[in-house]
Amino acid sequence: MTGLKIEGVVFDVDGVLFNTERLTQQTWLAVSREMGWPQVGEAYLEFVGQNRADIFQKMEDLFGAEFPKDAFMAACSARSQARMETEGVPMKPGVGEVLELLRSRGVPTALATSTGRPRTERRMEMTGLGPCFSAIITGDQVAHSKPDPEIYLMACRALGTTPERTVAVEDSRNGILSASRAGMRVAMVPDLLPPTPELEPLLWGRFDSLLQLRDRLAKELD
């Protein structure tokens, strides 16, 4: 992207801004064992970055129609949210710094998260980050979740930016594929999974933290 004007930045949420993927994985493991379906929790990483509709379809494909997916997801959502209400939303290092850089340079930002709007808005309220974003696109607004490019194309339209000059910040395989297929420059900040050889050619850059990404963006915006 060197030499091109960065028109906007779109962030994934879970695993990028918030350290919630591990919390959710722990919840899936616990609830699935309690329900007698431990294989569901053990397959958690297969579902990262997808919205509820696509998660339900994959659950049916992998575990059969008899798996009580509605009850499982309801229990996991309630338990994860209760923990965050008590302990707060765990934020990744560098969230404030990268958002402040972009605000100070006049670069618009958006969220593109597979989580539904009510939960996303509650997390924005709890962290005070809501005003940092010009647009928030959630998983219940799209027909197909990541790795489909729909959510990132929608985010770029909401910002009024061209995908080729918009950076997507992602941590998961599904998210990277989604943003790349949308034609965006993809910055990966790994969380639960490292990049695979398949993903490396799709990346504009790989960063150990949001602080490292902030430094790269600062250079691009000079």
N, C-alpha and C positions, 0 to 999 in steps of 0.2 A: 504493500500500500504506500510505500514511500513515494513522495511526489504527488500524491492524490489528496485532495481535501477531505478530511473526515467530516461528514455531514451530521452524523448521529451515532449513538452507541445504544445497543439493546442488550439488556442483561437477562439471563436466566435467573431464577431466584434460589431454589433449593440446591445446595451444593456450591453455589457461586456467591450470593450475598449472605445467605444464612447457612449455618452449619447444621442443617436439618436432615440431610440424607442419612446420616448415621443414626440419628434419633428415630427416624422412620423405619430404618432397617431393624433396629432393636425392637421396635414395636411389632413389626411384622413377624419377627422370629418368635416373640413371646406369645402373641395372640394365636398364631397358627399352631403352636404347640399345645396351647390350652384347648383349641378346638379339635385337636387330633389330626391336623393337616400340616405337619412340620415341613413338608416339601414345598409348601407355598412360601413360607418365610425364607427358606433356603434359596429360592429362585428370585428373590427381591430385585437383584440387579438387572434381571431381564425386563423389568417394568419401569425402570428409572426414565423419567422424561416424557411419559405418556399420560394422556388425560384419562378420566374415569371410564369413558365409553370404550376406549381401546384396551384399557387394563381389563375390563370385564370380558371382552372378547378373547383376549389372550388367556385369561384364567380358564374360560370355558374350553378353549383349544387344548390347553396343557393339562387341566385337572378334571375335565368333564363337567357336564351340566349339573351334576349332583353337588358340586362344591358350593357351599353357601356364601357366595361372593358378596352379596349385599350386606349380610350380617358381619362378615369379616371386615369389609371396608369401613362400615359404620363403627365397629369396635376400635379399629386402628385409628381412625380419624379422631374419635372422642378421646382416646387415651393420649395420643400425641398432643392434641390441643390442650388437654388438661395439664399436661406436664409443662407446656410452654406458658400457660396462664400462671403457673406457680413459679417456674424458674426463669421465665423470660424467653425471648426468641434468641437463640445463640447466633451471633453475627460473626462472619469471617473477618479476619484482620484486613484492614485496608479499605473497608467499605466507605467509611466517611471520607477518607483521603481521595479516593478515585472519583467519588461523586462531587466533591468540592472542586477538584481540578476541572472537571467537565463543566460545572456551573460557572466557574470563573472565566472559562474560555468561551462561554456561550454555546456549548455543544448540547443539543437536546438529547434526552435519554428516555428510554422506554423499558418496560418489563415485558417479557414473553415467557410466561410460566404455564406449565401443564396443570398446575393446581387451580381449583375453581375460584371464582371471584369472591365469595364470602370469606373464605379462609385467607385468601391473599390480602383482601382489604383489612381484615383483622390484624394480620401481621404488620402491614404498613402502619396501622394505627398504633400498635404496641411499640414499634421501633421509631416512629416519627419520620419514616422515610418517604411516606406518600407524596409530599410536595416536591420531592426531588425528581419526579418522573412526569413527563408530559403526556404519556399514554401508558395504560396498563392493559395488556392483552392476556386473557386467562384461558385455561383449557376448555371451559364451557362455552367459549365463543367460536370455536372452530369445529368443523366436521371431522377433521383428521388431525391427530396430535403428532408431535415429533416422532419419527424422522420426516414426516411430510413437511414441506416448506410453508404451508399455509399460515402458521402462526407468525413466522418471521416476516413474510410478505405483508401480512396485516399490520404488524408493528411498524414497518417502514412506511406504509401508506399513512398510518396515523401520525407519524412524525413528519411526513412530507419529504422524506429522504430517498435517494436512489440506493438500492441494495448494494451496488458495487462500491459505494462510498460510505457504507454503514458497517460498523464493527459489531459483531455478535460475541458476547462473552458467555462461554459454555463450559461445562465440566463433563458431560456425558456423551456417549456415542450417538444416541438418538438426537440429542441437541445439536451436535456438530454436523451430523448429516442433514438435519433440517435447515440450519443456517447456510450451509454450503450449497444446498440445492436451491436456496432462495437467491444465490448469487452474492452473498455477503462475505466479508473478510472475518474469519473466525479466530478469536483469541481463546485458547483453552487454558483454564486454571484447574488442573486435575483435582478431584476429590476422592471418591472411592476407587476409581479405576484409572490406571495410567493410559495414555494414548497408545493405540495399537498401530502396527505398520500400515494398516488400511487407512487410518485417520491422519497420519502425519502429513501426507501431501495436501490435505484439505485445510491445514492450519496456516493462518497468517503469522501466528506466534504461539508458543507455549510458555506459560509463566508459572512460577512457583507460588505466587500469591497475587492478590489484587494490588499490593504495593508495587510489585515489580511491573505489573501492567500499567499502573499509574505513571511510572517513570517512562515507559515506552510511549504512552500516549502523549506525555508532556513533550517528548522530542518530536513526535509527528506533528504536534499542534504549534510548535515554535515557528 
